[in-house]
Amino acid sequence: MSTTEEQASSSTSDVDKPPKISKNQQRKQKRYALLLERRKLKRKEEKVKQKQRRLEKLKQSEDQSLLTRHGLKSNRMENSSCHIRICIDCRYDSMMNDKDISSLQKQIAFCYSANRRSSTPCQFYITNINGQLEKRLETNCAKNWDIYLRNEPLENVFPHDDILYLTSESENVLSSTEPLDERTVYVIGGIVDHNARKGLCYQLALANKWRHARLPIDEFIKLNTRRVLACNHVMEILLNYIQLGDWKKAFEQNIPKRKQKVIIDSDDDIPKTVSPNHPEDPKPCAEVHERRGEVIEAETPPPIDL
Ligand SMILES: C[S@@+](CC[C@H](N)C(=O)[O-])C[C@H]1O[C@@H](n2cnc3c(N)ncnc32)[C@H](O)[C@@H]1O
């Protein structure tokens, strides 16, 4: 073999060889792979548990007729005694990647299922359905669902004064004692952002001068994490509160257990100050939360451009 051939063969075999890494790096890689494996397993277990909890809840549901197909068929929004409107605002399509859109679509399906199985389904809307989400909902045959699907934006579907945007960053808190209001549309931001866009919905509500409020979580329950919940958890909490009139139970039953810390006794911490009512309503539908004289202010989130 000539010298040039030898050089060529040695350089190709160098390319084939995996790059040398130190023992320390090898250990780190092993540890990381193990961590990923454990995380996957934990997620799987969590999903199985969640499924069991859902089934359990369904079995405990007051109205057992809802467990049958026939019972479900007649359980429609138009027959419901509940006229409270809940809307998922899906204007954030272009801010999400494929995976997040797929998660959102699943969350919407959970919301729909929870409403269909509620003994008093609320009037459930989805607005701004466009782009990728629209295609996914079509594949899911959402057109046949008992739901109000709208391509138009939220502000074209409902009068300005009816809108109350739910956002965990709001300084206002939904009343912990009053029932939800039939003249208000409770809007959930249809976005999966893994906490990357803090304050997005809050800024949107401010920019449009819509009423806004957060759920009264702090009065009843301590969380291990921030109080930002997924759309389906917010929907399930609202539906549960509509039925039971008990926030504490609604939170305990619907906030994932891994997020919950200790339950506080609700009696000491009832919000006192009243704020953003429905413009025609002297009765509060949301309150500014004052605890022992101290007003809890929301952090000012970064400005956004929608
Ligand atoms: C995953 S969160 C979206 C987080 C997003 N960064 C934002 O700006 O709100 C989905 C939606 O659930 C509702 N939501 C979540 N946690 C809430 C809370 N603690 N109080 C009121 N609404 C909440 C809000 O409508 C929010 O837009």
The ligand as a Tripos MOL2 file, in Angstrom:
@<TRIPOS>MOLECULE
LIG
   27    29     1     0     0
SMALL
NO_CHARGES

@<TRIPOS>ATOM
      1 C1        -51.9790   27.2250   29.9340 C.3       1 LIG1
      2 S1        -52.8880   28.6150   30.3980 S.3       1 LIG1
      3 C2        -52.1510   29.8440   29.3520 C.3       1 LIG1
      4 C3        -51.0020   30.5390   29.9630 C.3       1 LIG1
      5 C4        -50.6470   31.7950   29.2210 C.3       1 LIG1
      6 N1        -49.2450   32.0630   29.3170 N.3       1 LIG1
      7 C5        -51.4200   33.0100   29.7290 C.2       1 LIG1
      8 O1        -50.9850   34.1110   29.4170 O.co2     1 LIG1
      9 O2        -52.4480   32.8670   30.3890 O.co2     1 LIG1
     10 C6        -54.4450   28.4060   29.5990 C.3       1 LIG1
     11 C7        -55.5580   29.2700   30.0750 C.3       1 LIG1
     12 O3        -56.1600   28.7390   31.2390 O.3       1 LIG1
     13 C8        -56.6870   29.7870   32.0310 C.3       1 LIG1
     14 N2        -56.0540   29.6990   33.3620 N.ar      1 LIG1
     15 C9        -55.0150   28.9080   33.7380 C.ar      1 LIG1
     16 N3        -54.7650   29.0420   35.0460 N.ar      1 LIG1
     17 C10       -55.6650   29.9490   35.5230 C.ar      1 LIG1
     18 C11       -55.9220   30.5150   36.8050 C.ar      1 LIG1
     19 N4        -55.2090   30.1890   37.8880 N.pl3     1 LIG1
     20 N5        -56.9400   31.4220   36.9070 N.ar      1 LIG1
     21 C12       -57.6730   31.7610   35.8390 C.ar      1 LIG1
     22 N6        -57.4820   31.2500   34.6140 N.ar      1 LIG1
     23 C13       -56.4980   30.3560   34.4520 C.ar      1 LIG1
     24 C14       -56.3700   31.0880   31.3450 C.3       1 LIG1
     25 O4        -57.4910   31.4860   30.6020 O.3       1 LIG1
     26 C15       -55.2180   30.6920   30.4370 C.3       1 LIG1
     27 O5        -55.1760   31.5140   29.3180 O.3       1 LIG1
@<TRIPOS>BOND
     1     1     2 1
     2     2     3 1
     3     2    10 1
     4     3     4 1
     5     4     5 1
     6     5     6 1
     7     5     7 1
     8     7     8 2
     9     7     9 1
    10    10    11 1
    11    11    12 1
    12    11    26 1
    13    12    13 1
    14    13    14 1
    15    13    24 1
    16    14    15 ar
    17    14    23 ar
    18    15    16 ar
    19    16    17 ar
    20    17    18 ar
    21    17    23 ar
    22    18    19 1
    23    18    20 ar
    24    20    21 ar
    25    21    22 ar
    26    22    23 ar
    27    24    25 1
    28    24    26 1
    29    26    27 1
@<TRIPOS>SUBSTRUCTURE
     1 LIG1         1 GROUP 0 **** ****
